[in-house]
Amino acid sequence: MNSAANTFRLLHLEDSEPDHALALAHLRRSGIRVEAVRVDTRAEFEAALDQSWDLVLSDYHLPGFTGLDALQILRERCARDGRNLPFILVSGQIGEDTAVQAMRNGASDYLLKHNLARLAPAVEHAIEAARTQRARKAADRDLEASRQRLSELAQHLQTSVEAERQAIAREIHDDVGGSLTALKFELDWIRRHAPKPEVPEFNARVLSALETVTHAIESSQRIMQNLRPAILEQGLVAALQWMTSRFEKRTGIQCEFRTPHEQVVLPPGVPLVAYRVAQEALTNVSKHAHAGRVVVDLSLSGGVLSLEVSDNGRGLGQADLAKTRSFGIRGLHERASTVGGWVDLSSSAAGTTLILSVPLQPADPATGQNQAMPSSSETIAADDAEDTAWNPM
């Protein structure tokens, strides 16, 4: 009710003043304080709905319309303004079919005028149920808003991480890589112009230093590749071919890449998301799956890009997927959502399959080509696969 004294505002749709007074008397005898307004025409009822009420109590037979008509008017009004106003139907003569129809249409309850003993409990129950429903809807709205804010935060963090990775990659390339290359040239010059090149120990040390610098240059290039995959500039197909080939050489696990496309034209951000998902999936396979074979499939059909990574490893259990610190899987979902896609993960004793699906813009009817901008590796955040594989183990 509106207060601790059980006061509430009642809109009573009733064409009989004595019946109106009788209903109020029943409520007041039950200790319910009422502020009631009686109306008996459609126009008065529609006008009264502009005010704030706790409950509508309606007769069935009314001048020019029925209680079911009033219920329909109320439902339409509540749908427009988002209110949840309970409606109780009261009538001297109401058939079972009519009562059932009223309940199906959203009435909170129905009563007979010659038996109003249940009026007060019905009113209290209807108002409390409406309050509970409003509170639940408000909680649902707050929860959805919280989820949206959390998703936006996760996407912002991913974007920030990727921007930082690109900045670090540029610094490694410009500063560390440049310095190492210059050092290699200097060491090679010293080797060639040394005053005593016949000294074996001197040549051995210079060659060892050159080998160390060469290894450092290769390491910096590998780190830059992980931080910012420049291979994507050649397209997603070429990048996945390179990735799977390198994975097989590094791990010894047979890795097959299959696609019917020589190249795919994708919107900005999508290639990097697909690349990172495949990278993380392969890293997880190498660390945890104990697989002997992996297949990576890339397809573009019906305006949807699909990337499937499947292995014949030991699979994941429900306990693995439910681990509280299984942030990698959640990160995959967030990463996919940044480009409007989603990730499906299934696992059994026969292996694990991960599918990334990203709806794209519809094809141009004139050319049959996807109306997407050229691929780009900007704006989408992704963590280094070596550190952020989905890793539920």
C-alpha positions as CSV (number, residue, x, y, z in Angstrom):
1,M,0.0,0.0,0.0
2,N,1.0,3.6,-0.1
3,S,1.7,3.9,3.6
4,A,1.9,1.9,6.8
5,A,-1.7,2.7,7.4
6,N,-2.6,0.7,4.3
7,T,-3.9,3.7,2.3
8,F,-4.2,3.3,-1.4
9,R,-5.8,5.0,-4.4
10,L,-8.6,3.1,-6.0
11,L,-10.2,3.8,-9.4
12,H,-13.6,2.2,-9.3
13,L,-15.4,1.6,-12.6
14,E,-18.9,1.2,-11.4
15,D,-22.3,2.6,-12.5
16,S,-24.1,1.9,-9.2
17,E,-23.5,4.2,-6.3
18,P,-24.7,1.7,-3.7
19,D,-22.4,-1.0,-5.0
20,H,-19.6,1.5,-4.9
21,A,-20.4,2.3,-1.3
22,L,-20.7,-1.4,-0.4
23,A,-17.3,-2.2,-1.8
24,L,-15.7,0.6,0.1
25,A,-17.4,-0.5,3.3
26,H,-15.9,-4.0,3.0
27,L,-12.4,-2.6,2.5
28,R,-12.7,-0.2,5.4
29,R,-14.0,-2.9,7.7
30,S,-10.9,-4.9,6.9
31,G,-8.7,-2.0,8.0
32,I,-7.8,-0.8,4.6
33,R,-7.9,3.0,4.1
34,V,-9.0,4.0,0.7
35,E,-8.9,7.1,-1.5
36,A,-11.5,6.1,-4.2
37,V,-12.8,7.7,-7.3
38,R,-15.8,6.3,-9.1
39,V,-16.3,6.6,-12.9
40,D,-18.9,4.8,-15.1
41,T,-18.2,5.8,-18.7
42,R,-15.5,4.9,-21.2
43,A,-14.5,8.6,-21.5
44,E,-14.2,9.1,-17.8
45,F,-12.3,5.9,-17.4
46,E,-9.7,6.8,-20.1
47,A,-9.3,10.3,-18.6
48,A,-8.9,9.0,-15.1
49,L,-6.1,6.6,-16.2
50,D,-3.9,9.7,-16.7
51,Q,-3.6,9.9,-12.9
52,S,-1.7,7.6,-10.5
53,W,-3.6,4.6,-9.0
54,D,-2.8,1.6,-7.0
55,L,-5.7,-0.6,-8.4
56,V,-8.6,-0.6,-10.8
57,L,-11.8,-2.3,-9.5
58,S,-14.3,-2.8,-12.3
59,D,-17.9,-3.9,-12.8
60,Y,-18.6,-6.1,-15.8
61,H,-21.8,-4.5,-17.2
62,L,-21.2,-0.8,-17.9
63,P,-22.9,1.8,-20.0
64,G,-21.7,1.2,-23.6
65,F,-18.9,-1.3,-22.8
66,T,-17.8,-4.1,-20.5
67,G,-15.3,-4.9,-17.9
68,L,-13.3,-6.8,-20.5
69,D,-13.2,-3.7,-22.7
70,A,-11.9,-1.7,-19.8
71,L,-9.2,-4.3,-19.1
72,Q,-8.1,-4.0,-22.7
73,I,-8.0,-0.2,-22.5
74,L,-5.9,-0.5,-19.3
75,R,-3.5,-3.1,-20.8
76,E,-2.9,-0.8,-23.9
77,R,-2.3,2.2,-21.6
78,C,0.1,0.3,-19.3
79,A,2.0,-1.0,-22.4
80,R,2.6,2.6,-23.5
81,D,3.6,4.1,-20.2
82,G,5.3,1.1,-18.6
83,R,3.0,0.9,-15.6
84,N,1.8,-2.2,-13.9
85,L,-1.7,-1.5,-12.6
86,P,-3.6,-4.4,-11.1
87,F,-7.2,-5.0,-12.3
88,I,-10.0,-6.8,-10.4
89,L,-13.3,-7.6,-12.0
90,V,-16.4,-7.6,-9.8
91,S,-19.9,-8.4,-11.2
92,G,-23.3,-9.5,-10.0
93,Q,-23.5,-12.0,-12.9
94,I,-20.4,-13.3,-14.5
95,G,-20.0,-16.6,-16.2
96,E,-17.1,-18.9,-15.8
97,D,-16.0,-18.4,-19.4
98,T,-15.9,-14.7,-18.9
99,A,-14.0,-15.0,-15.7
100,V,-11.4,-17.3,-17.3
101,Q,-11.1,-14.9,-20.3
102,A,-10.5,-12.0,-17.9
103,M,-7.8,-13.8,-16.1
104,R,-6.1,-14.8,-19.4
105,N,-6.2,-11.2,-20.5
106,G,-4.4,-10.0,-17.4
107,A,-6.9,-9.5,-14.7
108,S,-5.5,-10.0,-11.2
109,D,-8.8,-11.6,-9.8
110,Y,-12.5,-11.7,-10.2
111,L,-15.3,-11.6,-7.6
112,L,-19.0,-11.8,-7.3
113,K,-20.9,-8.8,-5.9
114,H,-23.0,-11.0,-3.6
115,N,-19.8,-12.4,-2.0
116,L,-17.4,-9.6,-1.2
117,A,-15.8,-11.2,1.8
118,R,-12.8,-11.9,-0.3
119,L,-12.5,-8.4,-1.6
120,A,-10.0,-7.0,0.9
121,P,-7.6,-10.0,0.6
122,A,-7.9,-9.9,-3.1
123,V,-7.1,-6.2,-3.2
124,E,-4.1,-6.6,-0.9
125,H,-2.8,-9.6,-2.8
126,A,-3.2,-7.8,-6.2
127,I,-1.4,-4.7,-5.1
128,E,1.4,-6.6,-3.4
129,A,1.9,-8.8,-6.5
130,A,2.0,-5.7,-8.7
131,R,4.6,-4.2,-6.4
132,T,6.7,-7.4,-6.5
133,Q,6.5,-7.5,-10.3
134,R,7.6,-3.8,-10.6
135,A,10.5,-4.4,-8.2
136,R,11.5,-7.5,-10.2
137,K,11.4,-5.5,-13.5
138,A,13.4,-2.7,-11.9
139,A,16.0,-5.2,-10.7
140,D,16.1,-6.8,-14.2
141,R,16.6,-3.4,-15.7
142,D,19.4,-2.6,-13.2
143,L,21.0,-6.0,-13.9
144,E,20.9,-5.5,-17.6
145,A,22.3,-2.0,-17.3
146,S,25.1,-3.4,-15.1
147,R,25.9,-6.1,-17.6
148,Q,26.0,-3.6,-20.4
149,R,28.4,-1.4,-18.4
150,L,30.6,-4.4,-17.6
151,S,30.6,-5.4,-21.3
152,E,31.5,-1.8,-22.3
153,L,34.3,-1.8,-19.7
154,A,35.7,-5.1,-20.9
155,Q,35.7,-3.9,-24.5
156,H,37.3,-0.7,-23.4
157,L,40.0,-2.6,-21.6
158,Q,40.6,-4.8,-24.6
159,T,40.9,-1.8,-26.8
160,S,43.3,-0.1,-24.4
161,V,45.4,-3.3,-24.1
162,E,45.7,-3.6,-27.9
163,A,46.6,0.1,-28.3
164,E,49.3,-0.4,-25.6
165,R,50.6,-3.5,-27.3
166,Q,50.9,-1.6,-30.6
167,A,52.8,1.2,-28.9
168,I,55.2,-1.3,-27.3
169,A,55.6,-3.1,-30.7
170,R,56.5,0.2,-32.4
171,E,59.0,1.0,-29.7
172,I,60.6,-2.4,-29.9
173,H,60.8,-2.0,-33.7
174,D,62.1,1.6,-33.7
175,D,64.4,1.5,-30.6
176,V,65.3,-2.0,-29.6
177,G,65.3,-3.5,-33.1
178,G,67.2,-0.6,-34.6
179,S,69.8,-0.7,-31.9
180,L,70.3,-4.4,-32.2
181,T,70.7,-4.2,-36.0
182,A,73.2,-1.4,-35.6
183,L,75.1,-3.4,-33.0
184,K,75.2,-6.4,-35.4
185,F,76.7,-4.2,-38.1
186,E,79.3,-2.8,-35.7
187,L,80.3,-6.3,-34.5
188,D,80.6,-7.5,-38.1
189,W,82.8,-4.5,-38.9
190,I,85.0,-5.2,-35.9
191,R,85.3,-8.8,-37.0
192,R,86.4,-7.8,-40.5
193,H,88.8,-5.0,-39.5
194,A,90.3,-6.5,-36.4
195,P,94.1,-5.9,-36.1
196,K,94.7,-9.6,-35.1
197,P,92.0,-11.6,-37.0
198,E,94.3,-14.7,-36.8
199,V,93.7,-15.0,-33.0
200,P,91.1,-17.9,-32.7
201,E,89.7,-16.7,-29.4
202,F,89.0,-13.2,-30.8
203,N,87.1,-14.5,-33.8
204,A,85.2,-17.0,-31.7
205,R,84.0,-14.3,-29.3
206,V,83.0,-12.0,-32.2
207,L,81.1,-14.7,-33.9
208,S,79.4,-15.7,-30.6
209,A,78.4,-12.0,-30.1
210,L,77.0,-11.9,-33.6
211,E,75.0,-15.0,-33.0
212,T,73.6,-13.6,-29.7
213,V,72.6,-10.4,-31.4
214,T,71.0,-12.3,-34.3
215,H,69.0,-14.3,-31.8
216,A,68.0,-11.1,-30.0
217,I,66.8,-9.6,-33.3
218,E,64.7,-12.7,-34.1
219,S,63.2,-12.7,-30.6
220,S,62.3,-9.0,-30.9
221,Q,60.6,-9.8,-34.2
222,R,58.7,-12.7,-32.6
223,I,57.6,-10.5,-29.7
224,M,56.5,-7.7,-32.2
225,Q,54.5,-10.3,-34.2
226,N,52.7,-11.5,-31.0
227,L,52.0,-7.9,-29.9
228,R,50.9,-6.6,-33.3
229,P,50.5,-9.2,-36.0
230,A,51.8,-7.5,-39.1
231,I,51.0,-10.6,-41.1
232,L,47.4,-9.5,-41.1
233,E,48.3,-6.8,-43.6
234,Q,48.4,-9.6,-46.1
235,G,44.9,-10.7,-45.2
236,L,43.3,-13.1,-42.8
237,V,43.7,-16.2,-45.1
238,A,47.5,-15.6,-45.4
239,A,47.8,-14.9,-41.7
240,L,46.0,-18.1,-40.7
241,Q,48.1,-20.1,-43.2
242,W,51.2,-18.7,-41.7
243,M,50.0,-19.3,-38.1
244,T,49.0,-22.9,-38.6
245,S,52.2,-23.7,-40.4
246,R,54.3,-22.1,-37.7
247,F,52.2,-23.9,-35.0
248,E,52.9,-27.3,-36.6
249,K,56.6,-26.7,-36.9
250,R,56.9,-25.4,-33.3
251,T,54.8,-28.1,-31.5
252,G,54.9,-31.1,-33.8
253,I,51.1,-31.3,-33.7
254,Q,49.6,-31.9,-37.2
255,C,47.7,-28.7,-38.0
256,E,45.6,-28.3,-41.2
257,F,44.1,-25.1,-42.4
258,R,41.1,-25.3,-44.8
259,T,39.2,-22.6,-46.6
260,P,37.5,-22.3,-50.0
261,H,38.6,-18.7,-50.2
262,E,41.9,-17.3,-51.5
263,Q,41.1,-14.1,-49.7
264,V,38.2,-12.5,-47.8
265,V,37.3,-8.8,-47.6
266,L,36.2,-8.0,-44.0
267,P,35.2,-5.0,-42.0
268,P,37.8,-3.3,-39.8
269,G,38.6,-5.2,-36.6
270,V,37.1,-8.6,-37.7
271,P,40.4,-10.0,-39.1
272,L,42.2,-9.3,-35.8
273,V,39.5,-10.8,-33.7
274,A,39.5,-14.0,-35.9
275,Y,43.3,-14.1,-35.8
276,R,43.5,-13.8,-32.0
277,V,40.7,-16.3,-31.4
278,A,42.6,-18.9,-33.6
279,Q,45.9,-18.0,-31.9
280,E,44.4,-18.5,-28.4
281,A,42.7,-21.7,-29.4
282,L,45.9,-23.2,-30.8
283,T,47.9,-22.1,-27.7
284,N,45.4,-23.9,-25.5
285,V,45.6,-27.0,-27.7
286,S,49.4,-27.1,-27.3
287,K,49.3,-26.6,-23.6
288,H,46.4,-28.6,-22.4
289,A,44.6,-30.7,-25.1
290,H,47.2,-33.5,-25.6
291,A,46.0,-33.6,-29.2
292,G,47.7,-35.1,-32.2
293,R,45.8,-33.2,-34.8
294,V,44.1,-29.8,-35.2
295,V,41.9,-28.5,-38.0
296,V,41.3,-24.8,-38.6
297,D,38.3,-24.0,-41.0
298,L,37.5,-20.6,-42.3
299,S,34.4,-19.9,-44.3
300,L,32.2,-17.0,-45.4
301,S,28.6,-18.0,-46.3
302,G,25.3,-16.2,-46.0
303,G,26.9,-13.0,-44.8
304,V,28.4,-14.8,-41.8
305,L,32.2,-15.4,-41.2
306,S,32.8,-18.7,-39.4
307,L,36.1,-19.8,-37.9
308,E,36.2,-23.3,-36.5
309,V,39.1,-24.7,-34.5
310,S,38.8,-28.4,-33.6
311,D,41.2,-30.9,-32.1
312,N,41.2,-34.6,-31.2
313,G,42.5,-34.0,-27.7
314,R,41.1,-35.1,-24.3
315,G,38.4,-32.4,-24.2
316,L,37.2,-30.1,-21.5
317,G,34.9,-31.1,-18.6
318,Q,32.1,-29.0,-17.1
319,A,34.3,-28.4,-14.1
320,D,37.0,-26.9,-16.3
321,L,34.5,-24.5,-18.0
322,A,33.0,-23.5,-14.6
323,K,36.3,-22.5,-13.0
324,T,36.0,-19.1,-11.4
325,R,39.3,-17.9,-12.9
326,S,38.5,-19.1,-16.4
327,F,38.9,-15.6,-17.7
328,G,40.2,-16.7,-21.1
329,I,36.8,-18.1,-22.2
330,R,35.0,-15.0,-21.1
331,G,37.6,-12.9,-22.9
332,L,36.8,-14.8,-26.1
333,H,33.1,-13.9,-25.8
334,E,33.9,-10.3,-25.1
335,R,36.3,-10.1,-28.0
336,A,33.8,-11.6,-30.3
337,S,31.1,-9.2,-29.1
338,T,33.2,-6.2,-30.1
339,V,32.5,-7.0,-33.7
340,G,28.9,-8.3,-33.2
341,G,29.9,-11.9,-33.1
342,W,29.8,-14.8,-30.6
343,V,31.7,-17.9,-29.7
344,D,30.4,-21.5,-29.3
345,L,32.5,-24.0,-27.4
346,S,31.8,-27.7,-27.3
347,S,33.9,-30.5,-25.9
348,S,33.7,-34.3,-25.4
349,A,36.1,-37.2,-25.0
350,A,36.7,-37.0,-28.8
351,G,38.1,-33.4,-28.6
352,T,37.2,-29.8,-28.4
353,T,35.6,-27.5,-31.0
354,L,35.5,-23.7,-30.9
355,I,33.5,-21.8,-33.4
356,L,33.6,-18.0,-33.9
357,S,30.7,-16.6,-35.9
358,V,30.6,-13.0,-37.0
359,P,27.6,-11.6,-39.1
360,L,28.8,-9.2,-41.8
361,Q,27.0,-6.7,-43.9
362,P,24.8,-8.0,-46.7
363,A,26.3,-8.5,-50.1
364,D,26.0,-5.8,-52.7
365,P,23.4,-7.0,-55.2
366,A,25.3,-5.4,-58.1
367,T,28.6,-7.1,-57.5
368,G,27.8,-10.0,-55.2
369,Q,30.7,-8.9,-52.9
370,N,30.4,-8.3,-49.3
371,Q,29.9,-4.6,-48.5
372,A,32.7,-4.4,-46.0
373,M,35.8,-2.2,-45.7
374,P,39.2,-3.7,-46.2
375,S,40.7,-5.6,-43.3
376,S,42.4,-3.7,-40.6
377,S,44.1,-4.7,-37.3
378,E,43.1,-1.5,-35.5
379,T,40.7,-0.8,-32.7
380,I,40.1,-4.3,-31.5
381,A,41.8,-5.4,-28.3
382,A,43.4,-8.7,-27.9
383,D,45.9,-10.2,-25.5
384,D,49.0,-12.0,-26.4
385,A,48.0,-15.7,-26.9
386,E,51.0,-16.9,-24.9
387,D,49.6,-15.2,-21.8
388,T,45.8,-15.3,-22.3
389,A,44.8,-18.6,-23.9
390,W,41.4,-19.5,-22.7
391,N,43.1,-21.9,-20.3
392,P,40.4,-23.3,-18.1
393,M,42.8,-25.8,-16.6
